[in-house]
C-alpha cells in the first residue's frame, strides 16, 4: 500500500476485481466463485470483487457469502427503470447482491459504441441508486503511438465524472486499461502504468482537490497476470487490478490477489 506525505490523507486499500466477461457456464461460475471465496476467506488486506455474467450473479453471490469477496456486475443501464428491452437497472443489480458495477469498459466503448455522455449518465444513476462504480478509461494503440494518451485521459476523466459530488466520489474506483493491452498478452510497463495513473490523479486534483484525488483508488487493467502483478503494484499510484482472462482460473486470480496484498 502507498503512504502519503500528508498523513491526514487516507491510505488507499488495494483493490482487485475479476471481470469474467462473456465466459463460464453456471456450473463453472459457481465453482469459480466458491474457489475464490475459499482462497480469500475473510482476509481484508485487499478488497476483492468478482464480476460474473448477468445470469449467474445471484448464484455466484450465494457461493461467496461468508467471505470478504464482493459481487460486481459488468455493466448497468443509465435509467432506473422503464421500457428498455434487454437492459438491467441498478436496483436489479443491488437486489441480486451486487456492490459494484463496471462502467465504460473499453469493449463497450469501442465495440458497442458507448459515448462519453452515456457513460456519465450511467455513473450518476448507479451512484444515485447505491452502487459503487468501477470506472474504466484508457487509450487505444493508435492514440498511444501518436502520444495522445494524456489528452485521452483528460477527456475521459472530465466527461465521465462531470457533476459528481464529493460524497459520490467515495464510491468510485478508476480502472486504467490501455486498450492495446487488453487480451493481447501485452502489458504496460510498471513505469507506463505509473505515468498514466499519476496523470489521472492529477486531473482528479484539478476537479475535486487533493483529498479526493489521494483517496480514489486507481487500478490497472490489461493482461494482468500473477507474474507481472508485483511490479505493477509496487508503483505508488497503482492501487490494484482489473483482471480479465486470469480471473477465470481461481489459482491465477488468487495469486494476483496475494501479490497485491504483500506489496
C-alpha positions as CSV (number, residue, x, y, z in Angstrom):
1,X,0.0,0.0,0.0
2,X,1.1,3.5,-0.7
3,X,1.7,6.0,2.1
4,X,1.4,9.8,1.5
5,X,3.5,12.7,2.7
6,X,0.4,14.3,4.1
7,X,-0.6,12.0,6.9
8,X,-4.1,13.5,7.0
9,X,-4.7,11.8,3.7
10,X,-6.3,8.3,3.8
11,X,-4.3,5.2,2.9
12,X,-5.7,3.5,-0.2
13,X,-6.5,-0.1,0.2
14,X,-5.6,-2.4,-2.7
15,X,-8.5,-3.5,-4.9
16,X,-8.6,-6.5,-7.2
17,X,-11.6,-7.3,-9.4
18,X,-12.2,-10.2,-11.7
19,X,-14.1,-9.4,-14.9
20,X,-15.3,-12.8,-16.3
21,X,-16.8,-11.2,-19.4
22,X,-19.0,-13.5,-21.5
23,X,-17.5,-16.7,-20.1
24,X,-18.4,-19.6,-17.9
25,X,-21.4,-22.0,-17.6
26,X,-23.5,-21.8,-14.5
27,X,-21.6,-24.8,-13.0
28,X,-18.2,-23.2,-13.9
29,X,-19.3,-19.9,-12.4
30,X,-20.4,-21.4,-9.1
31,X,-17.2,-23.5,-8.8
32,X,-15.0,-20.4,-9.6
33,X,-16.9,-18.2,-7.1
34,X,-16.6,-20.9,-4.4
35,X,-12.9,-21.4,-5.0
36,X,-12.2,-17.6,-4.9
37,X,-14.2,-17.2,-1.7
38,X,-12.4,-20.1,-0.1
39,X,-9.0,-18.7,-1.1
40,X,-9.7,-15.2,0.0
41,X,-11.7,-16.2,3.2
42,X,-12.3,-13.2,5.5
43,X,-8.9,-11.6,4.8
44,X,-9.4,-7.9,4.4
45,X,-5.9,-6.8,3.3
46,X,-7.2,-6.5,-0.3
47,X,-10.8,-5.6,-1.4
48,X,-11.7,-8.4,-3.9
49,X,-14.6,-8.4,-6.3
50,X,-15.8,-10.9,-8.9
51,X,-18.0,-9.8,-11.8
52,X,-19.8,-12.7,-13.5
53,X,-22.2,-12.5,-16.4
54,X,-25.7,-11.2,-15.5
55,X,-27.4,-14.6,-15.4
56,X,-25.0,-16.0,-12.8
57,X,-25.0,-13.1,-10.4
58,X,-27.3,-14.5,-7.8
59,X,-25.8,-18.0,-7.9
60,X,-22.2,-16.7,-7.6
61,X,-23.4,-14.3,-4.9
62,X,-24.5,-17.3,-2.9
63,X,-21.1,-19.0,-3.3
64,X,-19.2,-16.1,-1.9
65,X,-21.4,-15.5,1.2
66,X,-19.4,-15.6,4.4
67,X,-16.2,-14.4,2.7
68,X,-14.9,-10.9,2.2
69,X,-15.4,-11.2,-1.6
70,X,-18.0,-8.9,-3.0
71,X,-20.1,-9.2,-6.1
72,X,-20.0,-6.9,-9.2
73,X,-21.8,-6.6,-12.5
74,X,-20.1,-6.0,-15.8
75,X,-22.4,-3.2,-16.9
76,X,-25.6,-1.3,-15.8
77,X,-28.2,0.8,-17.6
78,X,-28.4,4.6,-17.3
79,X,-32.2,4.6,-16.4
80,X,-33.6,3.4,-13.1
81,X,-36.5,1.5,-14.8
82,X,-38.7,1.5,-17.9
83,X,-39.1,0.2,-21.4
84,X,-35.5,-0.7,-22.1
85,X,-35.6,-4.2,-23.5
86,X,-32.6,-6.3,-22.6
87,X,-31.2,-3.8,-20.1
88,X,-30.6,-4.2,-16.3
89,X,-31.1,-1.4,-13.8
90,X,-29.0,-0.5,-10.7
91,X,-31.9,-1.6,-8.4
92,X,-31.9,-5.0,-10.0
93,X,-28.2,-5.4,-9.5
94,X,-28.5,-4.4,-5.9
95,X,-31.2,-6.9,-5.3
96,X,-29.1,-9.6,-7.0
97,X,-26.4,-8.8,-4.3
98,X,-24.1,-6.6,-6.3
99,X,-21.9,-4.0,-4.6
100,X,-20.1,-2.8,-7.8
101,X,-20.8,-2.2,-11.4
102,X,-18.2,-1.8,-14.2
103,X,-18.9,1.2,-16.4
104,X,-17.1,2.4,-19.5
105,X,-15.1,-0.8,-20.2
106,X,-13.2,-0.4,-23.5
107,X,-15.1,-3.2,-25.1
108,X,-18.3,-1.3,-24.5
109,X,-16.7,2.0,-25.7
110,X,-15.0,0.6,-28.8
111,X,-17.1,-2.4,-29.8
112,X,-20.5,-1.3,-28.7
113,X,-20.1,2.4,-29.3
114,X,-20.9,3.8,-25.8
115,X,-20.4,7.6,-25.8
116,X,-18.9,9.7,-23.0
117,X,-22.4,11.2,-22.3
118,X,-23.9,7.7,-21.8
119,X,-21.0,6.7,-19.5
120,X,-21.5,9.8,-17.4
121,X,-25.3,9.1,-17.2
122,X,-24.6,5.5,-16.1
123,X,-22.2,6.7,-13.4
124,X,-24.7,9.1,-12.0
125,X,-27.6,6.7,-12.0
126,X,-25.5,3.8,-10.5
127,X,-24.2,6.1,-7.7
128,X,-27.6,7.6,-7.0
129,X,-29.1,4.2,-6.6
130,X,-26.4,3.0,-4.2
131,X,-23.9,1.0,-6.3
132,X,-20.2,1.5,-6.2
133,X,-18.6,2.1,-9.6
134,X,-15.5,0.7,-11.3
135,X,-15.0,3.4,-14.0
136,X,-12.8,2.3,-16.9
137,X,-10.7,4.6,-19.2
138,X,-7.7,4.2,-21.4
139,X,-6.1,4.9,-24.8
140,X,-6.0,2.8,-28.0
141,X,-2.8,1.8,-29.6
142,X,-3.1,4.5,-32.3
143,X,-3.6,7.1,-29.7
144,X,-0.5,6.0,-27.8
145,X,1.5,5.8,-30.9
146,X,0.6,9.5,-31.6
147,X,1.4,10.4,-28.0
148,X,-2.2,11.4,-27.3
149,X,-2.8,9.3,-24.2
150,X,-2.8,12.2,-21.7
151,X,-5.3,14.1,-23.9
152,X,-7.5,10.9,-23.9
153,X,-7.2,10.6,-20.1
154,X,-8.2,14.2,-19.6
155,X,-11.2,14.0,-21.8
156,X,-12.4,10.7,-20.3
157,X,-11.9,11.9,-16.7
158,X,-13.7,15.2,-17.2
159,X,-16.5,13.6,-19.2
160,X,-17.2,10.6,-17.0
161,X,-17.0,12.5,-13.7
162,X,-18.8,15.7,-14.6
163,X,-21.3,16.7,-12.0
164,X,-20.3,14.2,-9.3
165,X,-20.4,15.3,-5.6
166,X,-17.6,14.7,-3.2
167,X,-19.7,12.0,-1.4
168,X,-20.3,10.2,-4.6
169,X,-16.6,10.1,-5.4
170,X,-16.0,7.9,-2.3
171,X,-17.8,5.1,-4.1
172,X,-15.7,5.2,-7.3
173,X,-12.7,3.1,-8.3
174,X,-11.0,4.2,-11.5
175,X,-9.5,1.5,-13.8
176,X,-6.9,2.5,-16.3
177,X,-7.0,0.0,-19.1
178,X,-4.8,0.6,-22.1
179,X,-6.9,-0.8,-24.9
180,X,-3.8,-2.1,-26.7
181,X,-3.0,-4.4,-23.7
182,X,-6.5,-6.0,-23.2
183,X,-6.5,-9.7,-24.2
184,X,-3.3,-9.2,-26.3
185,X,-0.8,-10.5,-23.8
186,X,0.9,-7.1,-24.0
187,X,1.1,-5.2,-20.8
188,X,2.1,-1.6,-19.9
189,X,5.4,-1.5,-18.1
190,X,5.2,-0.5,-14.4
191,X,6.6,2.8,-15.4
192,X,3.9,3.4,-18.1
193,X,1.2,2.4,-15.7
194,X,2.5,4.7,-13.1
195,X,2.7,7.6,-15.5
196,X,-0.9,7.1,-16.6
197,X,-2.2,6.7,-13.0
198,X,-0.3,9.7,-11.8
199,X,-1.7,11.8,-14.7
200,X,-5.3,10.7,-14.0
201,X,-4.8,11.5,-10.3
202,X,-3.6,15.0,-11.3
203,X,-6.8,15.5,-13.2
204,X,-8.8,14.4,-10.2
205,X,-6.9,17.0,-8.1
206,X,-8.0,19.7,-10.6
207,X,-11.6,18.6,-10.4
208,X,-12.0,17.7,-6.7
209,X,-8.9,18.6,-4.8
210,X,-6.1,16.7,-3.1
211,X,-8.2,14.8,-0.5
212,X,-10.4,13.0,-3.1
213,X,-7.6,12.6,-5.6
214,X,-5.5,10.8,-3.0
215,X,-8.3,8.7,-1.6
216,X,-9.6,7.4,-5.0
217,X,-8.2,4.0,-5.9
218,X,-6.8,3.8,-9.5
219,X,-6.3,0.2,-10.6
220,X,-4.7,-1.2,-13.7
221,X,-6.4,-3.5,-16.3
222,X,-4.6,-5.0,-19.3
223,X,-3.3,-8.6,-19.4
224,X,-2.6,-8.7,-15.7
225,X,-1.0,-12.0,-14.6
226,X,0.5,-13.4,-11.4
227,X,3.9,-12.8,-12.9
228,X,3.5,-9.0,-13.6
229,X,1.3,-8.1,-10.6
230,X,4.1,-7.3,-8.1
231,X,5.9,-4.9,-10.5
232,X,2.7,-3.1,-11.3
233,X,1.6,-2.9,-7.6
234,X,4.9,-1.6,-6.5
235,X,4.2,1.8,-8.2
236,X,2.9,4.4,-5.8
237,X,-0.2,5.3,-7.8
238,X,-1.2,1.7,-8.9
239,X,-3.8,0.6,-6.3
240,X,-4.9,-2.8,-7.7
241,X,-6.0,-4.6,-10.8
242,X,-9.0,-5.2,-13.0
243,X,-8.3,-8.8,-14.2
244,X,-9.7,-10.4,-17.3
245,X,-8.5,-13.7,-18.6
246,X,-6.5,-14.6,-15.4
247,X,-9.7,-14.2,-13.3
248,X,-11.2,-17.3,-15.0
249,X,-8.9,-19.6,-13.1
250,X,-9.0,-19.5,-9.3
251,X,-5.4,-20.3,-8.9
252,X,-4.1,-17.4,-11.1
253,X,-6.7,-14.9,-9.7
254,X,-5.8,-15.8,-6.1
255,X,-2.1,-15.4,-6.9
256,X,-2.8,-11.9,-8.1
257,X,-4.8,-11.1,-5.0
258,X,-2.0,-12.5,-2.9
259,X,0.7,-10.5,-4.7
260,X,-1.4,-7.3,-4.3
261,X,-1.7,-7.9,-0.6
262,X,2.0,-8.1,0.0
263,X,3.2,-5.1,-2.0
